Amino acid sequence: MGVLMSKKQQVEKVQKCNAVVSAFQAGVKERPAPDKQADGGEGEEADGPAESSATPDEKNAEDAEKEETDNNASSSTSVPARDECKANQEAWSRLRDGKGVEPEDLDKSYQLTPPTFVRPKREADDDQPVEVELEKKEQPPNDEMCDVCEVWTADDLYPCRICTRMFHDGCLRELGYLRAEALQEMKDTAHTVTGWSCYYCDNLNLLLTEEEMYSLMETFKQCKIIPESCLVSDELLQYRHFASKQQFDKDLTDEQEEEVLAQFAALDPEKKGQIEWFDFLYYESLVVLRKLRTENSMVRLLTAKERNNARSVFLDLDLDEDGVITRAESLHQKRAQCIPTGLSQIQNTEPVTWADFLKESAIYLLAARPNSSAMHIRVPL
């Protein structure tokens, strides 16, 4: 009952306040306008107190304005720091989600919205052997329509050499994923033997699961690696030292340091003295795959085109057609110019079957996906 009474009292109080406000407003409306022809002395007397009372207010306003100016000046020094922090956060977000450009950051209002990438999930049978027949060639047809606009325009479509997707150059331009030079490279290579990888297949980082990507990002943060920035040889060496310490609880040996520097040179084919961010990211993604995935799991990542590529190489190496290759056959086939990088350098002293060849070649086939000229997995000599 007390609660009900208190609510009633509050309502009555509000009603009384509303009545007082209404009466005050009515009185203001009915009040006559002040006589502008009033006596000058009285006006001066009336204005005197107003001026004297207004002076402190003006001083307070000036003090407040000055204080606000000081605050703005002090906060302006922290603006670059906040902007840099925000840029880093956005870079980490793009790295986590596998996105190259955020839709709201696109330059042109008419550009298409980039698709949302979904990271893969490990299945229960990922580590089980995969049966891929040697005699049965796989030649999947390319899609008939553009993967972006879903329109067929015959010769204006450019195929991906890894998957079956097709694209218009205009659609890729509007997506914002390819710059002018990259678009020209696509036009020059897409219909050749070299081929061109679409933005799905070019990004090896998209092969990692969310858990694998989280582990890689944590290592980056602990090593103070800044996303989307180039790395010099000392930074790569320092990073690999940290990773070795974290994984094996020991520093790199002198031979391992030489191997890291050799990998840096492979990632820097133009000898700029630094490696691009995405080349470093793709290399580290392959390192994660090698560490956390089995060979059978990586075979499952291969597309039909990649499996058929490996099949063609193996059949060329198998000169006596017995389903087994030897080191001598591998050396003989090395002279051919059409052998992909990595596959042609497998030199086993023991006989290698088709199944073993495919499992050993899987990591090199994945490493050959990017359009970059960098070698993301260096074949040891």
C-alpha positions in Angstrom: 0.0 0.0 0.0 2.9 2.3 0.8 4.4 1.8 -2.6 1.0 2.7 -4.2 0.8 5.9 -2.1 4.3 7.0 -3.0 3.5 6.6 -6.7 0.4 8.6 -6.3 2.2 11.4 -4.4 4.8 11.5 -7.2 2.1 11.9 -9.8 0.4 14.7 -7.8 3.8 16.4 -7.5 4.4 16.3 -11.2 0.9 17.7 -11.9 1.5 20.6 -9.5 4.8 21.4 -11.2 3.1 21.4 -14.6 0.4 23.7 -13.3 3.0 26.2 -12.0 4.9 26.1 -15.2 1.7 26.7 -17.2 0.8 29.6 -15.0 4.2 31.1 -15.4 4.1 30.8 -19.2 0.6 32.4 -19.3 1.9 35.3 -17.2 4.8 35.9 -19.5 2.6 36.0 -22.5 0.2 38.5 -20.8 3.1 40.8 -19.6 3.2 44.1 -21.6 6.4 44.9 -23.5 8.9 47.2 -21.7 8.6 50.9 -22.5 11.6 51.8 -24.6 11.0 55.6 -24.0 11.7 55.3 -20.3 13.8 57.9 -18.5 17.4 57.8 -19.3 18.5 58.0 -15.6 16.3 55.1 -14.6 17.6 53.1 -17.6 21.2 53.8 -16.5 20.3 52.7 -13.0 18.6 49.6 -14.3 21.5 48.8 -16.6 24.1 49.4 -13.9 23.4 46.3 -11.8 23.0 44.2 -15.0 26.4 45.3 -16.2 28.0 44.7 -12.9 26.3 41.3 -12.5 27.2 40.3 -16.1 30.9 40.9 -15.6 31.6 37.8 -13.5 29.6 35.7 -16.0 31.7 37.0 -18.8 34.8 36.2 -16.9 33.6 32.7 -16.1 32.8 32.2 -19.8 36.3 33.4 -20.8 37.9 31.2 -18.2 35.8 28.2 -19.4 36.8 29.0 -23.0 40.4 29.3 -22.1 40.3 26.0 -20.2 38.6 24.3 -23.1 41.3 25.7 -25.4 44.0 24.3 -23.1 42.3 20.9 -23.0 42.1 20.9 -26.8 45.8 21.8 -27.1 46.8 19.1 -24.7 44.6 16.5 -26.3 45.8 17.4 -29.8 49.2 15.9 -29.0 47.5 12.5 -28.3 45.6 12.5 -31.6 48.4 11.0 -33.7 48.8 8.3 -31.0 45.1 7.5 -31.0 45.0 7.5 -34.9 48.0 5.1 -34.9 46.4 2.9 -32.3 43.1 2.8 -34.3 45.0 2.0 -37.5 46.7 -0.9 -35.8 43.4 -2.2 -34.4 41.9 -2.0 -37.9 44.9 -3.9 -39.3 44.6 -6.6 -36.7 40.9 -6.9 -37.5 41.6 -7.3 -41.2 44.2 -9.9 -40.4 41.9 -11.8 -38.1 39.0 -11.8 -40.6 41.1 -12.3 -43.7 39.9 -9.1 -45.3 42.0 -6.9 -47.5 39.8 -3.8 -47.5 36.9 -2.8 -45.3 33.7 -2.0 -47.3 33.4 1.5 -45.6 37.0 2.3 -46.6 36.5 1.9 -50.3 37.3 5.1 -52.3 34.4 5.1 -54.6 30.8 5.1 -53.6 29.7 2.9 -56.5 32.2 0.1 -55.6 31.0 -3.3 -54.8 31.1 -4.7 -51.3 33.9 -7.3 -50.9 32.7 -10.7 -49.9 33.0 -12.0 -46.3 35.6 -14.7 -46.0 34.7 -17.7 -43.8 37.6 -19.5 -42.3 37.6 -23.3 -42.7 36.9 -25.7 -39.9 38.7 -28.9 -39.2 36.7 -32.0 -39.9 36.9 -35.3 -38.0 38.4 -37.1 -41.0 40.9 -34.4 -42.0 43.9 -36.6 -41.0 42.6 -39.7 -42.8 44.3 -40.7 -46.1 42.8 -39.4 -49.3 42.5 -41.7 -52.2 43.3 -39.9 -55.4 43.5 -42.1 -58.5 46.6 -41.7 -60.7 45.0 -42.8 -64.0 41.8 -40.7 -63.6 42.6 -37.2 -64.7 40.6 -34.3 -63.2 39.7 -31.5 -65.6 37.0 -29.5 -63.9 35.3 -26.9 -66.2 35.5 -23.3 -65.2 32.3 -21.5 -64.1 30.3 -19.9 -66.9 29.5 -16.7 -65.0 31.5 -14.1 -63.2 31.8 -14.9 -59.5 31.0 -11.3 -58.5 28.1 -10.2 -60.7 26.9 -13.6 -61.9 26.8 -12.4 -65.5 28.1 -14.3 -68.6 30.0 -12.3 -71.1 32.1 -14.9 -73.0 35.7 -13.7 -73.7 35.7 -10.9 -71.1 35.9 -13.4 -68.2 39.3 -14.3 -66.6 39.8 -17.7 -65.0 41.6 -18.6 -61.8 44.3 -21.2 -62.3 43.6 -22.8 -58.9 39.8 -22.9 -58.6 37.0 -22.8 -61.2 35.9 -19.2 -60.5 35.8 -16.6 -63.3 35.9 -12.8 -63.0 35.4 -9.6 -64.9 38.2 -7.2 -64.7 35.7 -4.4 -64.0 34.1 -6.3 -61.1 37.6 -6.9 -59.6 38.3 -3.2 -60.0 35.1 -2.2 -58.3 35.7 -4.6 -55.4 38.9 -2.7 -54.6 41.1 -5.8 -54.3 43.3 -5.3 -57.3 45.3 -2.2 -58.1 45.8 -1.1 -61.7 49.1 -3.0 -62.1 47.6 -6.1 -60.6 44.7 -5.9 -63.0 47.0 -5.6 -65.9 49.0 -8.6 -64.7 45.8 -10.6 -64.5 44.9 -9.7 -68.1 48.4 -10.6 -69.3 48.6 -14.0 -67.5 45.1 -15.3 -66.9 44.8 -17.0 -70.3 48.5 -18.2 -70.5 50.2 -21.3 -69.2 51.4 -19.3 -66.1 47.9 -18.5 -65.1 46.5 -16.1 -62.4 45.2 -16.8 -58.9 42.0 -15.1 -57.7 41.9 -13.2 -54.4 40.5 -16.3 -52.7 43.3 -18.6 -53.7 46.1 -16.0 -53.7 45.6 -15.5 -49.9 47.2 -18.5 -48.2 46.3 -17.1 -44.8 42.6 -18.0 -45.5 43.6 -21.7 -45.2 44.0 -21.3 -41.5 41.2 -22.0 -39.1 40.2 -19.4 -36.5 42.2 -21.2 -33.8 45.3 -21.4 -36.0 44.9 -17.7 -36.9 44.5 -16.7 -33.2 47.7 -18.6 -32.3 49.6 -16.8 -35.2 48.3 -13.4 -34.2 49.3 -13.9 -30.6 52.8 -14.7 -31.7 52.8 -11.6 -33.9 51.7 -9.4 -31.0 54.3 -10.9 -28.6 57.0 -10.2 -31.1 55.7 -6.7 -31.8 55.1 -7.4 -35.4 53.1 -4.5 -37.0 50.5 -5.8 -39.5 50.7 -4.6 -43.1 54.3 -3.4 -42.7 57.5 -4.5 -44.4 60.1 -6.5 -42.6 63.9 -6.4 -42.9 66.2 -9.5 -42.3 66.9 -8.6 -38.7 63.2 -8.5 -37.8 62.6 -11.8 -39.5 65.5 -13.4 -37.7 64.4 -12.0 -34.3 60.9 -13.3 -35.0 62.1 -16.8 -35.8 64.3 -16.8 -32.7 61.2 -16.0 -30.6 59.1 -18.7 -32.3 61.9 -21.3 -31.8 62.1 -20.3 -28.1 58.4 -20.6 -27.7 58.0 -23.9 -29.6 61.2 -25.7 -28.7 62.4 -23.7 -25.7 65.8 -23.0 -27.4 67.4 -20.5 -29.7 68.1 -21.0 -33.4 71.4 -22.7 -34.2 73.9 -21.1 -36.7 72.6 -23.4 -39.4 69.0 -22.5 -38.7 69.9 -18.8 -38.8 71.5 -19.3 -42.2 68.3 -21.0 -43.3 66.2 -18.1 -42.1 68.3 -15.6 -44.0 68.1 -17.9 -47.1 64.3 -17.9 -46.8 64.4 -14.1 -46.5 66.3 -13.9 -49.8 63.7 -16.2 -51.4 60.9 -13.9 -50.1 62.8 -10.9 -51.5 63.4 -11.8 -55.2 63.9 -8.2 -56.3 66.6 -7.6 -53.6 64.9 -4.6 -52.0 66.3 -5.5 -48.6 62.8 -6.0 -47.2 60.0 -8.4 -47.6 56.4 -7.4 -48.2 53.8 -8.0 -45.5 51.7 -10.4 -47.4 54.7 -12.5 -48.4 55.7 -12.7 -44.8 52.1 -13.5 -43.8 51.8 -16.3 -46.4 55.1 -17.8 -45.4 54.2 -17.9 -41.7 50.8 -19.3 -42.6 52.5 -22.2 -44.4 54.8 -22.7 -41.3 51.6 -23.0 -39.2 50.2 -25.5 -41.6 53.4 -27.6 -41.6 53.4 -27.5 -37.8 49.8 -28.2 -37.0 48.5 -30.2 -40.0 49.3 -33.6 -41.3 50.2 -34.3 -44.9 46.8 -36.0 -45.4 45.1 -32.8 -44.1 47.0 -30.6 -46.6 46.2 -32.9 -49.5 42.5 -32.2 -48.7 43.2 -28.5 -49.2 44.3 -29.1 -52.8 41.8 -28.3 -55.6 41.1 -30.5 -58.6 43.4 -28.4 -60.8 46.3 -28.7 -58.3 45.8 -32.5 -58.0 45.8 -32.8 -61.8 48.9 -30.7 -62.0 50.7 -33.0 -59.6 49.4 -36.0 -61.6 50.8 -34.7 -64.8 54.2 -34.1 -63.2 54.3 -37.6 -61.7 53.3 -39.3 -65.0 56.1 -37.4 -66.7 58.5 -38.6 -64.1 57.3 -42.2 -64.3 59.1 -43.1 -67.5 58.5 -46.9 -67.2 54.9 -46.4 -66.1 55.1 -48.7 -63.1 53.4 -46.2 -60.7 56.7 -45.5 -58.9 59.4 -42.8 -59.5 63.0 -42.9 -58.7 65.7 -40.2 -58.1 67.1 -40.9 -61.6 63.7 -40.3 -63.2 63.2 -37.1 -61.1 66.6 -35.8 -62.3 65.7 -36.6 -65.9 62.5 -34.7 -65.7 64.2 -31.7 -64.1 65.4 -30.6 -67.5 61.8 -30.0 -68.6 60.8 -26.3 -68.3 57.1 -26.9 -67.5 57.7 -28.5 -64.0 56.3 -26.2 -61.2 58.7 -24.8 -58.7 59.2 -27.2 -55.8 57.8 -30.3 -57.5 60.7 -30.6 -59.8 63.2 -30.5 -56.9 62.0 -33.6 -55.0 65.0 -35.9 -55.0 64.3 -39.1 -53.1 66.9 -41.9 -53.1 64.1 -44.4 -52.3 61.2 -45.2 -54.6 58.2 -42.9 -54.3 54.6 -43.9 -55.0 51.9 -41.7 -56.3 50.3 -41.3 -52.9 53.6 -40.4 -51.2 54.4 -38.0 -54.0 51.1 -36.2 -53.6 51.5 -35.9 -49.9 55.0 -34.6 -50.1 54.1 -32.2 -52.9 51.0 -30.7 -51.2 52.8 -28.0 -49.2 54.7 -26.9 -52.4 51.5 -26.8 -54.4 49.9 -24.6 -51.8 53.0 -22.4 -51.6 52.8 -21.8 -55.4 49.3 -20.3 -55.2 50.1 -16.6 -54.7 50.7 -14.4 -57.7 53.8 -12.9 -56.0 57.2 -13.8 -57.4 58.4 -14.6 -53.9 59.2 -18.2 -53.0 57.1 -18.8 -49.9 58.7 -22.2 -49.1 62.3 -22.5 -50.0 63.3 -26.0 -51.1 66.4 -27.0 -49.1 69.4 -27.8 -51.3 
